[in-house]
């Protein structure tokens, strides 16, 4: 009886090391995406309060591109190490996955 069959007979199937690596990578990616969205939401009011008047400023197009710029700033900050949220979120994701198994 191999390890998987034994674990299945006990009611649990242990993930393989490859499955663990994939889960870890996916959890890290999800945590970084969450942190980038969080940072973007925190930066959004800062950029909304800027005066955009002038010859080339303002309008609907600027609102759209400003939101895209803020999202990219959030991604860049998260990728550069962020503010520490991603590590905590990743640990919680992995803990929740372990509890489901």
Secondary structure by P-SEA (a helix, b strand, c coil): ccaaaaaaaacbbbbcaaaaaaaaaaaaaaaaaaaaaaaaaaaaaaaaaccccccccccaaaaaaaaaaaaaaaaaaaaaccccaaaaaaaaaaaaaaaac
